[in-house]
């Protein structure tokens, strides 16, 4: 029987912080607009409307002694154990993140050395041919890391890659900005490798896009909304309406391109693991994707979500969601051998990407 050179995920892992921060914790928090004028609505009303729009009821924030490279290594160890490989045989460690290590109590980002190098050190890998590096691509960073890993493996330059998405966004949020309630912390990792099998499966196709004219400033670092704050201290800022409109227009197109390149029928698509950014926005993206095929999406079945309890952990949302489903930690959803999946994301840049994968 013919053998197929498949590029497949052989192990997954994740790290979800134990600290739960519910919306109720923000009821007494003073909020201001970007012009530093006070928002006078009652805290209960602010948090209720926030949850109605985003779907987020609580989020996870890392303990003060943990840093981004630490939680990345924790997720990586779990993926390595899950795959059963010798970590010394990993050819590349690709780490997607946004701000590097940010010590608790500071807002200074630290990427010297790279988070990839720090993870290799924490994993105790001594093989000099194992190359660690970082991907800075906004929220789609983990998907882009997977695309890069696939390209290296397909070209023969690597056989086995560790791809991690990790962020501790709680240290870069402005607590005087309502958008601070969106962001959370977490890490997810996978082992992607070349495997000879009797049936074709694994990584089938991908697509990506970038728009950097008017869109480049939709997500940025800016001054706190707090009156009198130091303008030199900068935090995550976003133009929410612009991002929403951009995502609904552009993400379904990239998703369709990836699926069409795979030559798989849309009816076979079992799950779409989309970046957990905003529940209503993600639902609208999925509906528009299916509308391109003159179909209506079965949102409840095709789009698993963990945003209600985990918030938006940027690059970590897709790999942690995938790991949770495989390990039966997300009630109502499962992934079986042969299932057709899509990973899709959008974020700062603005950047978009999608991967079609057969389990």
Legacy VTK file of the C-alpha trace (Angstrom):
# vtk DataFile Version 3.0
C-alpha trace
ASCII
DATASET POLYDATA
POINTS 359 float
0.000 0.000 0.000
1.222 3.487 -0.826
2.792 5.460 1.962
1.951 9.119 2.506
4.332 11.703 3.933
1.898 13.432 6.289
2.626 16.479 8.411
0.622 15.897 11.567
0.147 17.110 15.126
1.386 14.295 17.374
1.063 15.992 20.758
-0.713 18.919 22.403
-0.371 20.772 25.681
-1.641 23.889 27.389
-1.263 25.975 30.505
-4.336 27.718 31.922
-3.635 29.938 34.957
-5.520 29.029 38.121
-6.433 32.608 39.053
-10.005 33.374 37.954
-10.923 37.048 37.492
-14.721 37.403 37.104
-16.423 40.437 35.626
-17.674 41.285 39.100
-14.104 42.275 40.023
-14.428 45.285 37.683
-17.700 46.687 39.041
-15.926 49.170 41.334
-13.181 49.958 38.806
-13.265 53.563 37.464
-13.193 53.647 33.661
-12.377 56.518 31.304
-12.687 57.148 27.584
-9.577 57.552 25.408
-9.861 61.339 25.855
-9.657 60.670 29.630
-13.215 61.803 30.281
-14.939 59.696 32.958
-17.443 56.986 32.121
-20.245 57.560 34.595
-22.402 54.509 33.894
-22.801 52.184 36.904
-20.247 49.373 37.095
-22.980 46.730 36.932
-24.214 48.184 33.643
-20.698 48.392 32.155
-19.844 44.780 32.964
-23.272 43.503 31.848
-23.026 45.205 28.449
-19.440 44.014 28.097
-20.498 40.405 28.614
-23.426 40.756 26.206
-21.086 42.005 23.466
-18.031 39.783 23.988
-19.445 36.711 25.707
-16.680 36.955 28.329
-17.817 36.295 31.902
-14.402 35.695 33.430
-10.771 35.379 32.443
-7.562 33.801 33.765
-4.564 35.851 34.882
-1.166 34.393 35.693
0.293 34.451 39.201
2.828 37.183 39.891
5.809 34.798 40.023
5.133 33.423 36.527
6.385 34.921 33.306
5.525 34.337 29.666
8.479 32.050 28.985
7.572 29.996 32.077
4.027 29.223 30.988
5.204 28.597 27.412
7.603 25.957 28.712
4.838 24.386 30.833
2.582 23.984 27.802
5.530 22.707 25.773
6.419 20.023 28.345
2.854 18.741 28.220
2.898 18.597 24.408
6.231 16.757 24.458
4.905 14.233 26.975
1.730 13.810 24.947
3.699 13.072 21.767
6.125 10.701 23.491
9.134 12.189 21.699
12.662 12.887 22.905
12.853 16.709 23.165
16.428 16.571 21.848
14.987 15.519 18.460
13.044 18.777 18.018
14.405 20.735 15.052
12.677 24.052 15.719
11.009 25.780 18.633
8.672 28.455 17.270
7.103 30.717 19.894
4.315 33.146 18.991
3.667 35.959 21.474
3.213 39.732 21.591
5.189 41.261 24.447
7.824 38.764 25.540
8.407 38.495 29.276
6.897 41.294 31.374
7.753 41.102 35.048
4.856 41.565 37.455
4.553 45.186 38.531
6.164 46.528 35.366
5.055 47.189 31.787
8.482 46.828 30.183
8.651 44.080 27.585
11.694 41.816 27.601
12.658 39.826 24.498
16.422 39.636 24.998
17.106 36.791 24.584
14.092 35.608 22.592
11.271 33.730 24.314
12.132 30.772 22.069
15.683 30.701 23.459
14.366 30.928 27.014
11.938 28.062 26.394
14.719 25.896 24.961
16.739 26.637 28.097
13.834 25.848 30.427
13.197 22.565 28.588
16.847 21.613 29.065
17.383 20.957 25.349
21.118 20.955 24.529
20.998 19.983 20.834
22.630 22.909 18.946
20.662 21.992 15.810
17.392 22.767 17.627
16.717 26.336 16.516
14.452 28.535 18.681
12.895 31.742 17.447
9.899 34.011 17.961
6.981 34.978 15.744
5.457 38.426 16.316
2.297 38.450 14.203
-0.460 39.617 16.541
-3.180 37.205 17.589
-2.686 35.010 14.473
0.906 34.299 15.589
0.410 30.656 16.551
-1.308 29.849 13.254
1.532 31.639 11.433
4.040 29.597 13.439
2.264 26.455 12.241
2.457 27.694 8.641
6.198 28.298 9.029
6.746 24.897 10.664
4.850 23.205 7.833
6.958 25.030 5.252
10.223 23.976 6.884
9.097 20.358 7.173
7.744 20.206 3.626
10.999 21.654 2.278
13.071 19.022 4.091
14.745 21.552 6.406
13.067 20.081 9.502
11.221 16.945 10.552
9.801 17.914 13.927
8.768 21.321 15.302
7.420 22.584 18.613
4.966 25.438 17.992
3.826 27.488 20.994
1.367 30.356 21.446
1.808 32.188 24.746
0.850 35.545 26.257
0.497 37.205 29.643
-1.627 40.118 28.511
-2.805 41.024 32.018
0.477 42.923 32.502
-0.082 45.081 29.422
-3.693 46.145 29.989
-4.864 49.571 31.122
-7.225 48.936 34.027
-8.890 52.306 33.382
-9.953 51.153 29.900
-13.013 48.880 29.532
-11.109 46.862 26.933
-8.892 45.573 29.760
-11.683 43.109 30.555
-11.148 41.363 27.213
-7.624 40.121 27.747
-6.308 37.092 29.588
-3.265 34.846 29.969
-2.427 31.349 28.781
-0.201 29.137 26.650
-0.794 26.321 24.182
1.670 24.107 22.314
1.788 21.340 19.720
4.351 19.026 18.192
4.097 19.099 14.387
6.096 16.454 12.542
6.538 14.390 9.401
4.969 10.933 9.709
4.769 8.173 7.105
1.230 6.741 7.050
-1.012 4.646 4.839
-3.748 7.270 4.451
-3.414 11.002 3.701
-4.259 13.321 6.586
-2.820 16.133 8.693
-1.946 19.592 7.392
-3.733 20.089 4.054
-3.614 23.778 3.139
-3.427 27.338 4.387
-3.979 30.977 3.473
-2.872 34.317 4.863
-3.387 38.030 4.264
-2.110 41.342 5.595
-3.563 44.858 5.365
-1.297 47.589 6.743
-2.540 50.879 5.335
-5.449 52.304 7.325
-5.601 49.031 9.287
-2.091 49.103 10.778
-3.235 51.175 13.778
-6.351 49.229 14.734
-4.386 47.641 17.595
-1.567 49.645 19.143
0.204 50.679 22.350
-1.074 53.913 23.847
-1.299 56.027 26.986
-3.567 55.035 29.848
-7.088 56.456 29.862
-6.525 57.552 33.471
-6.384 61.365 33.754
-2.870 62.597 34.472
-1.234 59.292 33.551
2.340 59.205 32.304
2.257 59.314 28.476
5.513 57.343 28.353
3.811 54.288 29.879
1.872 52.490 27.156
-0.746 49.758 27.168
-2.776 47.643 24.734
-5.286 49.802 22.888
-7.754 48.926 20.160
-10.279 50.432 17.787
-12.976 47.860 18.450
-15.484 48.903 15.791
-12.800 49.066 13.102
-11.511 45.599 14.027
-15.041 44.201 13.992
-15.813 45.585 10.537
-12.450 44.518 9.124
-12.741 41.000 10.500
-16.246 40.421 9.143
-15.143 41.558 5.701
-11.742 39.901 5.372
-11.578 36.765 7.553
-14.298 34.760 5.709
-12.404 35.346 2.444
-9.183 33.896 3.853
-11.050 30.953 5.342
-12.673 30.173 1.990
-9.339 30.385 0.188
-7.766 27.905 2.609
-10.665 25.466 2.288
-10.795 25.725 -1.506
-7.053 25.033 -1.672
-7.574 21.858 0.376
-10.098 20.597 -2.218
-12.279 19.360 0.641
-16.062 19.980 0.589
-17.347 22.507 3.105
-19.951 19.943 4.208
-17.112 17.795 5.619
-15.881 20.563 7.911
-16.492 19.341 11.472
-14.974 22.106 13.594
-13.701 25.638 13.077
-11.331 26.663 15.846
-11.312 30.409 15.455
-9.326 32.878 17.564
-11.422 33.509 20.676
-11.582 37.302 20.390
-15.239 38.247 20.740
-18.079 35.739 20.742
-20.523 37.751 18.621
-17.809 38.716 16.149
-16.664 35.100 15.782
-20.236 33.926 15.220
-20.721 36.559 12.520
-17.460 35.544 10.813
-18.514 31.881 10.712
-21.960 32.768 9.343
-20.389 34.871 6.578
-17.929 32.084 5.767
-20.731 29.573 5.179
-22.791 32.150 3.300
-20.095 32.108 0.593
-21.183 28.501 -0.086
-24.899 29.386 0.121
-25.112 27.528 3.431
-26.154 28.419 6.958
-23.706 27.674 9.767
-24.560 25.309 12.599
-22.764 27.537 15.090
-23.398 25.391 18.165
-21.716 22.349 16.622
-19.067 23.744 14.311
-17.639 26.536 16.494
-16.384 25.394 19.926
-15.748 28.281 22.307
-13.974 28.736 25.630
-13.979 32.549 25.639
-16.739 32.769 28.268
-14.460 31.415 30.978
-10.958 32.000 29.567
-11.257 35.376 27.827
-8.991 36.413 24.964
-5.439 35.107 25.437
-4.406 36.152 21.909
-1.995 33.616 20.335
-2.902 31.025 22.968
-6.640 30.830 22.260
-6.549 28.313 19.383
-3.932 25.847 20.708
-5.477 25.837 24.196
-8.950 25.286 22.720
-7.642 22.436 20.541
-5.899 20.804 23.506
-8.999 21.108 25.692
-11.219 19.431 23.080
-8.789 16.571 22.454
-8.523 15.962 26.196
-12.308 16.073 26.661
-12.229 19.223 28.785
-14.826 21.127 26.725
-18.298 19.616 27.207
-20.347 19.184 24.047
-17.400 19.038 21.664
-15.083 16.279 20.480
-12.610 15.662 17.670
-12.226 12.223 16.093
-9.725 10.678 13.654
-10.600 11.741 10.122
-12.425 14.913 11.181
-11.803 17.941 8.967
-10.837 21.027 10.972
-9.987 24.644 10.320
-7.838 26.954 12.446
-8.424 30.660 11.685
-7.303 33.919 13.272
-7.180 37.687 12.888
-5.260 40.331 14.788
-2.786 43.176 15.016
-1.140 44.083 11.768
-3.848 43.668 10.603
-3.092 40.033 9.814
-5.280 37.038 8.957
-4.545 33.362 8.407
-6.236 29.954 8.235
-5.199 26.292 8.114
-7.218 23.261 6.995
-6.254 20.117 8.902
-7.514 16.531 8.799
-7.263 14.870 12.194
LINES 1 360
359 0 1 2 3 4 5 6 7 8 9 10 11 12 13 14 15 16 17 18 19 20 21 22 23 24 25 26 27 28 29 30 31 32 33 34 35 36 37 38 39 40 41 42 43 44 45 46 47 48 49 50 51 52 53 54 55 56 57 58 59 60 61 62 63 64 65 66 67 68 69 70 71 72 73 74 75 76 77 78 79 80 81 82 83 84 85 86 87 88 89 90 91 92 93 94 95 96 97 98 99 100 101 102 103 104 105 106 107 108 109 110 111 112 113 114 115 116 117 118 119 120 121 122 123 124 125 126 127 128 129 130 131 132 133 134 135 136 137 138 139 140 141 142 143 144 145 146 147 148 149 150 151 152 153 154 155 156 157 158 159 160 161 162 163 164 165 166 167 168 169 170 171 172 173 174 175 176 177 178 179 180 181 182 183 184 185 186 187 188 189 190 191 192 193 194 195 196 197 198 199 200 201 202 203 204 205 206 207 208 209 210 211 212 213 214 215 216 217 218 219 220 221 222 223 224 225 226 227 228 229 230 231 232 233 234 235 236 237 238 239 240 241 242 243 244 245 246 247 248 249 250 251 252 253 254 255 256 257 258 259 260 261 262 263 264 265 266 267 268 269 270 271 272 273 274 275 276 277 278 279 280 281 282 283 284 285 286 287 288 289 290 291 292 293 294 295 296 297 298 299 300 301 302 303 304 305 306 307 308 309 310 311 312 313 314 315 316 317 318 319 320 321 322 323 324 325 326 327 328 329 330 331 332 333 334 335 336 337 338 339 340 341 342 343 344 345 346 347 348 349 350 351 352 353 354 355 356 357 358
